[in-house]
Amino acid sequence: QVNVFGFGADSRGNWHHYWENNRYAGEFRKTGVHDADFEARIIDMLAKSSKIEVFRGN
């Protein structure tokens, strides 16, 4: 069993860890260096298939 904590998009759609206070977190989305949309789809797919359980931050 794997539990994943703290991943998700903020109110502006920027994907980062909820504990990060990083004003540049959305830069990965803009540059394509880190494909946050692909990562979100994979995490969602794994959660829906009960491979992981995601606990989203506030």
N, CA, C and O atoms as a GROMACS GRO file, in nm:
protein
  232
    1GLN      N    1   0.084  -0.117   0.000
    1GLN     CA    2   0.000   0.000   0.000
    1GLN      C    3   0.089   0.123   0.000
    1GLN      O    4   0.189   0.130   0.071
    2VAL      N    5   0.050   0.220  -0.081
    2VAL     CA    6   0.122   0.347  -0.088
    2VAL      C    7   0.024   0.459  -0.061
    2VAL      O    8  -0.082   0.465  -0.124
    3ASN      N    9   0.057   0.548   0.030
    3ASN     CA   10  -0.022   0.667   0.055
    3ASN      C   11   0.058   0.788   0.009
    3ASN      O   12   0.176   0.801   0.042
    4VAL      N   13  -0.005   0.875  -0.067
    4VAL     CA   14   0.063   0.991  -0.123
    4VAL      C   15   0.004   1.116  -0.058
    4VAL      O   16  -0.116   1.140  -0.066
    5PHE      N   17   0.089   1.194   0.004
    5PHE     CA   18   0.044   1.314   0.074
    5PHE      C   19   0.095   1.439   0.003
    5PHE      O   20   0.209   1.444  -0.041
    6GLY      N   21   0.009   1.539  -0.006
    6GLY     CA   22   0.055   1.673  -0.038
    6GLY      C   23   0.073   1.709  -0.183
    6GLY      O   24   0.148   1.802  -0.213
    7PHE      N   25   0.008   1.640  -0.275
    7PHE     CA   26   0.022   1.675  -0.415
    7PHE      C   27  -0.110   1.731  -0.466
    7PHE      O   28  -0.216   1.679  -0.434
    8GLY      N   29  -0.101   1.835  -0.546
    8GLY     CA   30  -0.223   1.890  -0.604
    8GLY      C   31  -0.202   2.030  -0.656
    8GLY      O   32  -0.100   2.094  -0.631
    9ALA      N   33  -0.300   2.076  -0.728
    9ALA     CA   34  -0.293   2.210  -0.785
    9ALA      C   35  -0.341   2.312  -0.683
    9ALA      O   36  -0.431   2.286  -0.604
   10ASP      N   37  -0.278   2.429  -0.686
   10ASP     CA   38  -0.324   2.537  -0.599
   10ASP      C   39  -0.440   2.610  -0.666
   10ASP      O   40  -0.488   2.567  -0.770
   11SER      N   41  -0.484   2.719  -0.608
   11SER     CA   42  -0.601   2.791  -0.659
   11SER      C   43  -0.579   2.849  -0.798
   11SER      O   44  -0.676   2.881  -0.868
   12ARG      N   45  -0.453   2.862  -0.841
   12ARG     CA   46  -0.423   2.914  -0.975
   12ARG      C   47  -0.392   2.802  -1.074
   12ARG      O   48  -0.355   2.828  -1.189
   13GLY      N   49  -0.407   2.676  -1.030
   13GLY     CA   50  -0.381   2.563  -1.118
   13GLY      C   51  -0.236   2.520  -1.123
   13GLY      O   52  -0.200   2.435  -1.204
   14ASN      N   53  -0.153   2.577  -1.038
   14ASN     CA   54  -0.011   2.539  -1.034
   14ASN      C   55   0.006   2.415  -0.947
   14ASN      O   56  -0.042   2.410  -0.834
   15TRP      N   57   0.074   2.317  -1.001
   15TRP     CA   58   0.092   2.188  -0.935
   15TRP      C   59   0.217   2.194  -0.850
   15TRP      O   60   0.326   2.223  -0.900
   16HIS      N   61   0.203   2.167  -0.724
   16HIS     CA   62   0.320   2.164  -0.636
   16HIS      C   63   0.283   2.091  -0.508
   16HIS      O   64   0.170   2.045  -0.492
   17HIS      N   65   0.377   2.082  -0.418
   17HIS     CA   66   0.353   2.019  -0.288
   17HIS      C   67   0.291   2.123  -0.197
   17HIS      O   68   0.333   2.239  -0.196
   18TYR      N   69   0.192   2.083  -0.120
   18TYR     CA   70   0.119   2.181  -0.039
   18TYR      C   71   0.207   2.248   0.065
   18TYR      O   72   0.175   2.357   0.111
   19TRP      N   73   0.317   2.183   0.104
   19TRP     CA   74   0.402   2.244   0.206
   19TRP      C   75   0.499   2.346   0.149
   19TRP      O   76   0.563   2.421   0.224
   20GLU      N   77   0.511   2.351   0.017
   20GLU     CA   78   0.602   2.447  -0.045
   20GLU      C   79   0.543   2.587  -0.044
   20GLU      O   80   0.427   2.606  -0.081
   21ASN      N   81   0.621   2.682  -0.002
   21ASN     CA   82   0.583   2.821  -0.018
   21ASN      C   83   0.676   2.877  -0.125
   21ASN      O   84   0.770   2.952  -0.096
   22ASN      N   85   0.649   2.839  -0.249
   22ASN     CA   86   0.739   2.868  -0.359
   22ASN      C   87   0.664   2.945  -0.466
   22ASN      O   88   0.579   2.888  -0.536
   23ARG      N   89   0.694   3.071  -0.480
   23ARG     CA   90   0.619   3.152  -0.576
   23ARG      C   91   0.647   3.113  -0.720
   23ARG      O   92   0.574   3.155  -0.810
   24TYR      N   93   0.750   3.034  -0.745
   24TYR     CA   94   0.784   2.990  -0.881
   24TYR      C   95   0.735   2.849  -0.911
   24TYR      O   96   0.776   2.791  -1.012
   25ALA      N   97   0.650   2.793  -0.829
   25ALA     CA   98   0.603   2.656  -0.847
   25ALA      C   99   0.536   2.636  -0.984
   25ALA      O  100   0.546   2.528  -1.041
   26GLY      N  101   0.469   2.738  -1.035
   26GLY     CA  102   0.401   2.726  -1.164
   26GLY      C  103   0.492   2.734  -1.284
   26GLY      O  104   0.448   2.711  -1.396
   27GLU      N  105   0.618   2.766  -1.263
   27GLU     CA  106   0.711   2.778  -1.376
   27GLU      C  107   0.730   2.646  -1.449
   27GLU      O  108   0.752   2.645  -1.570
   28PHE      N  109   0.720   2.535  -1.377
   28PHE     CA  110   0.734   2.405  -1.442
   28PHE      C  111   0.625   2.385  -1.546
   28PHE      O  112   0.650   2.330  -1.653
   29ARG      N  113   0.504   2.429  -1.514
   29ARG     CA  114   0.393   2.416  -1.609
   29ARG      C  115   0.420   2.499  -1.734
   29ARG      O  116   0.393   2.454  -1.846
   30LYS      N  117   0.474   2.618  -1.716
   30LYS     CA  118   0.496   2.709  -1.829
   30LYS      C  119   0.610   2.663  -1.920
   30LYS      O  120   0.602   2.677  -2.042
   31THR      N  121   0.716   2.607  -1.861
   31THR     CA  122   0.834   2.572  -1.940
   31THR      C  123   0.826   2.433  -2.000
   31THR      O  124   0.896   2.403  -2.097
   32GLY      N  125   0.741   2.347  -1.945
   32GLY     CA  126   0.733   2.210  -1.994
   32GLY      C  127   0.843   2.121  -1.939
   32GLY      O  128   0.850   2.003  -1.974
   33VAL      N  129   0.928   2.175  -1.853
   33VAL     CA  130   1.035   2.095  -1.793
   33VAL      C  131   0.974   1.983  -1.710
   33VAL      O  132   1.026   1.872  -1.706
   34HIS      N  133   0.865   2.013  -1.646
   34HIS     CA  134   0.796   1.916  -1.562
   34HIS      C  135   0.651   1.914  -1.608
   34HIS      O  136   0.579   2.011  -1.590
   35ASP      N  137   0.609   1.802  -1.667
   35ASP     CA  138   0.473   1.794  -1.721
   35ASP      C  139   0.374   1.764  -1.608
   35ASP      O  140   0.340   1.649  -1.583
   36ALA      N  141   0.329   1.869  -1.542
   36ALA     CA  142   0.240   1.854  -1.427
   36ALA      C  143   0.107   1.791  -1.466
   36ALA      O  144   0.050   1.716  -1.388
   37ASP      N  145   0.057   1.821  -1.585
   37ASP     CA  146  -0.071   1.764  -1.627
   37ASP      C  147  -0.060   1.613  -1.643
   37ASP      O  148  -0.150   1.540  -1.603
   38PHE      N  149   0.050   1.567  -1.703
   38PHE     CA  150   0.073   1.423  -1.718
   38PHE      C  151   0.085   1.356  -1.582
   38PHE      O  152   0.025   1.252  -1.557
   39GLU      N  153   0.161   1.418  -1.493
   39GLU     CA  154   0.178   1.364  -1.358
   39GLU      C  155   0.044   1.356  -1.286
   39GLU      O  156   0.016   1.257  -1.219
   40ALA      N  157  -0.038   1.459  -1.300
   40ALA     CA  158  -0.170   1.459  -1.235
   40ALA      C  159  -0.257   1.347  -1.290
   40ALA      O  160  -0.329   1.281  -1.214
   41ARG      N  161  -0.252   1.324  -1.422
   41ARG     CA  162  -0.332   1.216  -1.482
   41ARG      C  163  -0.287   1.080  -1.432
   41ARG      O  164  -0.371   0.994  -1.402
   42ILE      N  165  -0.157   1.058  -1.421
   42ILE     CA  166  -0.105   0.930  -1.372
   42ILE      C  167  -0.146   0.908  -1.227
   42ILE      O  168  -0.192   0.800  -1.191
   43ILE      N  169  -0.130   1.010  -1.144
   43ILE     CA  170  -0.168   0.998  -1.003
   43ILE      C  171  -0.318   0.971  -0.992
   43ILE      O  172  -0.359   0.888  -0.911
   44ASP      N  173  -0.400   1.040  -1.071
   44ASP     CA  174  -0.544   1.019  -1.070
   44ASP      C  175  -0.578   0.877  -1.113
   44ASP      O  176  -0.663   0.812  -1.052
   45MET      N  177  -0.512   0.828  -1.218
   45MET     CA  178  -0.536   0.692  -1.267
   45MET      C  179  -0.500   0.589  -1.159
   45MET      O  180  -0.575   0.494  -1.136
   46LEU      N  181  -0.386   0.608  -1.094
   46LEU     CA  182  -0.344   0.516  -0.989
   46LEU      C  183  -0.440   0.519  -0.870
   46LEU      O  184  -0.468   0.416  -0.810
   47ALA      N  185  -0.489   0.637  -0.837
   47ALA     CA  186  -0.585   0.648  -0.727
   47ALA      C  187  -0.718   0.581  -0.762
   47ALA      O  188  -0.776   0.511  -0.679
   48LYS      N  189  -0.765   0.602  -0.884
   48LYS     CA  190  -0.892   0.542  -0.926
   48LYS      C  191  -0.885   0.390  -0.932
   48LYS      O  192  -0.985   0.322  -0.910
   49SER      N  193  -0.766   0.338  -0.961
   49SER     CA  194  -0.750   0.192  -0.966
   49SER      C  195  -0.707   0.135  -0.830
   49SER      O  196  -0.668   0.018  -0.820
   50SER      N  197  -0.714   0.218  -0.727
   50SER     CA  198  -0.681   0.179  -0.588
   50SER      C  199  -0.537   0.133  -0.571
   50SER      O  200  -0.508   0.055  -0.480
   51LYS      N  201  -0.448   0.181  -0.656
   51LYS     CA  202  -0.305   0.150  -0.641
   51LYS      C  203  -0.240   0.242  -0.539
   51LYS      O  204  -0.147   0.202  -0.468
   52ILE      N  205  -0.289   0.365  -0.531
   52ILE     CA  206  -0.241   0.460  -0.431
   52ILE      C  207  -0.362   0.531  -0.371
   52ILE      O  208  -0.470   0.532  -0.430
   53GLU      N  209  -0.342   0.588  -0.256
   53GLU     CA  210  -0.444   0.671  -0.193
   53GLU      C  211  -0.385   0.809  -0.175
   53GLU      O  212  -0.277   0.824  -0.117
   54VAL      N  213  -0.454   0.910  -0.225
   54VAL     CA  214  -0.403   1.047  -0.222
   54VAL      C  215  -0.474   1.125  -0.112
   54VAL      O  216  -0.597   1.128  -0.106
   55PHE      N  217  -0.395   1.187  -0.026
   55PHE     CA  218  -0.447   1.275   0.078
   55PHE      C  219  -0.409   1.416   0.039
   55PHE      O  220  -0.293   1.456   0.055
   56ARG      N  221  -0.502   1.492  -0.012
   56ARG     CA  222  -0.472   1.626  -0.062
   56ARG      C  223  -0.466   1.727   0.052
   56ARG      O  224  -0.544   1.720   0.148
   57GLY      N  225  -0.373   1.820   0.040
   57GLY     CA  226  -0.360   1.927   0.140
   57GLY      C  227  -0.470   2.030   0.123
   57GLY      O  228  -0.546   2.026   0.026
   58ASN      N  229  -0.477   2.122   0.215
   58ASN     CA  230  -0.579   2.226   0.209
   58ASN      C  231  -0.540   2.335   0.115
   58ASN      O  232  -0.614   2.432   0.097
   0.00000   0.00000   0.00000
